[in-house]
Amino acid sequence: MPLFLPPSKAKPPPPPMRTDDRRAVLVGLGVWAVLLVVALAVPEVRSTGEGRWLGSCIAGLALGLVGLAYVHRRERRSRRRAERWRA
């Protein structure tokens, strides 16, 4: 099997696969929310005085919300491009 094919023999690349990125971001947000509840419920986490665990959970939630906004804007932009292409 050759490692390089001339362009005349190469197959065209497959079309991009559509994925639901919002679902992945929402699952991640759910995991961070559960971890935040667990961190608040465990007394050892609060009694140590270290905000590392709570801060990590809050940062994960904040970044997840930023990611959700990004995915939403990207999907909206993609739909607009598709509508312009059809017109």
N, C-alpha and C positions, 0 to 999 in steps of 0.2 A: 504494500500500500504506500503510494508516494505521499510525501509530506507537503508537496506543493503541486497544485494543479494550475495549468494555464487558465486565464479567464474564459477562454472559449469552452473548456470542459467543466468548469465549476458550476455547481447548482446555485440558483438564487437563494438568498437567505430567507428563512421562514418569517412570516409576519410576527410582529411583537405580540406577546401573550397578554391578554387583559387580566389584571388582578384586582382584588378588592383590598386596597391598602388601608382603607378606613377600618376594616375589621381587625387587621393586625394592630393598628394603633390603639383601637378601643380595648383589645385584649390586654395590651401592655398597660394601659391606664387602669384597667381593672385589677391587674396584679399589683401595681403600685398602691392602689387604694386599699386592697386587702392587707398588704404589708404595713401600711400606715396604721390601720386599725389594730393589727397585731402588736405593733410597736407601742401604741398607746395603751393597750390592754396589759402588757407585760410590765409588772412593777419594777423589775430590775433595770429596764431600759430607762425609765423615768428617774429612778433613784440615783443612778450613777452621775447624773448631771451632764452627761455627754449628749450633745445634740446631733451627733453624727448620724444616728439611725433615723431620727425624725427628719433631719435635714435632707438625707438621701431620698427618703420617700416623697417629701414635698418637692424636691428638685425633679424627681422622676415624673411626678404628676404635672408639674409646670412644663417640662420639656415635652411630655406627651400631648399636652394641650397645644403647644406650639406646632408640634408635628401634625396634629389633627387639622389645625388651621391651614398648614401648608398643603396637606393632601387635598383638602377641600378646594383651595384656590387652584391647585394644579388640575384637578378634575374639571372644574368650571372652565378653566382656560382651554383644556383639551376639547370640551364639548363645543365651545365657541369656534375653535379652529375647524372642527368637523362640520359645523353648520356652514361656515364660510366656504369650505371646500365643496360642499354639495351645491351651493348656490351659484 
